[in-house]
Amino acid sequence: MAWVLKMDDATIESGLVHDFDASLSGIGQELGAGAYSMSDVLALPIFKQEDSSLSTESETKNPPFQYVLCAATSPAVKLHDETLTYLNQGQSYEVRMLDNRKAGELPEINNKMVKSTVRVVFHDRRLQYTEHQQLEGWKWNRPGDRLLDIDIPMSVGIVEPKTHPSQLNAAEFLWDMNKRTSVFVQVHCISTEFTPRKHGGEKGVPFRIQIDTFAQGDSGEYTEHLHSASCQIKVFKPKGADRKQKTDREKMEKRTAQEKEKYQPSYDTTILSECSPWPDNAYVSTNQAATPSFASTPLSTYTTSSVPDSDSSSPNHQADPGSHGNLEQLSPTASIQDAQKWLLKNRFSSYTRLFSHFSGSDLLKLTRDDLVQICGPADGIRLFNALKSRSMCPRLTVYVCQESPRESPLLERHSTNENGDHSISSSLRVYHALYLEELTAAELIRKMACVCSLPMEKINQVYRQGPTGIHILLSDQMVYNLPDESCFLISTVKDELGEGLHLILK
């Protein structure tokens, strides 16, 4: 038996409206007017747990180091954009190296030195892909210059600053986190040097100053990455950054208060923001045009000067390695081990560790300023002179040949063979080169005696055969006025007593 309840549509609709109104009327009665506040909602356990997790996450993101560039940021940068700092070309700017670790953080580097590498790189991704070509072109236009240098006299707390000749845009140094450390950097490239068109008024490309810090590993090398940070810069010609900063400030002053709210304020210093470490395959100068890479050859690593020493009298003369004037030079093909031996042999043993990864080509690429910065004024100049030294060029070159008593003045000598036929034989005169560093008769006589294997004490007088066959006594003034590369035949004549000799130069 089934019961069927019949209700019309109007009755159903009125019942639903009544129930809905009743349900809404109860909302807020339990909390009351004053109890419903946002602070009470945020105090709930679920929000407390979420807030604590956020604060913990922010604490873990606190960087262990902080680098502060002492240069003002531009006021013409919009909110949420990265700061931009203007620098003058070649001006020294301080970068403060700060230990920002909390108690107990990274205890393995306590009381230890860390190494930081500062470099100037491109900000635009397009230029980063062609960094090698861009910097090689810059180097070609400005030979001998660097993109980045460390101002060592102004820097504080840095140890063993290094600027590798193969990395013109980077420099590295060690520093103690327990001491105040500030490194002063100089950027020598300007932003407009890398613009595609150079007709004046171009907008320069931005750079980045990046600092990577490393700890010492088990191998003794600083390879364990700790922290990296960078900031965006633009480099102008001297005093150009000051003018650009002033121009941006004046533009901002003309804007309305509402427009100014869209821009960042200018800060006196620039804090480098965290970033990824710079890749290991960074720019390395090849300089193939100046010093081509050679294959290893069996030739001697050290090359002596082509100019013989003062005792050399013949092209085939083998000079004594210890003789005066024979300068042993470092070959561009020298390996790292050979370069170390050269440093030890030339009394630079204290710098063998510093140049432990330098080959002969690397050392020869160093400029005088590079060596002064690395080794100090005294040793830097001495090392530069040793690397770039050349043997002293002779002031006068004379070619001499000793005339045999049986030798005919003619180069061709007639003779008769066994069959009675006449034949012509060639008598070749071999000349010896004498290199004079002092234009004196005594030095010329000494070298001629060495060539002729004559004892000096037996030579009484030396004459030069003049016009009409007259004999002119050799003097310092005559040697001084001899033309270079003069040729002489030396004939020997015994004196009246038959004990001494006279030399005649024909």
ABEGO torsion letter per residue (X at the ends): XBBBBBBBAAAAAAAAAAAAAAAAAABGAAAEAAABBAAAAAABAAAAAAAAAAAAAAAAABBABBBBBBBBBBAABBBGBBBBBBBBBGBBBBBBBBBABBBGBGAAABGBBBBBBBBBBBABAAAAAAAAAAAAAAAAABBGBBABBBBAAABBGBBGBBBBAABAABBBBBBBAABBBBBBBBBABBAAAABABBAEGBBBBBBBBBBBBBBBBAAGBBABBABBBBBBBBBBBBGAAAAAAAAAAAAAAABBAAAAAABBBBBABBBBBBBBBBBABBBBBAGAAABBBBBBBABBABBBBABBBAABABAABBBBAABBGBBBBBBAABBAAAAAAAAAAAGAAAAAAAAAABBAAAAAABBAAAAAAAAEAAAAAAAAAAAABBBBBBABBBBBBBBBAABBABABBBBBBAAGBBBBBBBBBBBBBBBBABBBAAAAAAAAAAAAGBBAAABABBBBBBBGGBBBBBBAAAAAABBBGBBBBBBBBBBAAGABBBBBBX
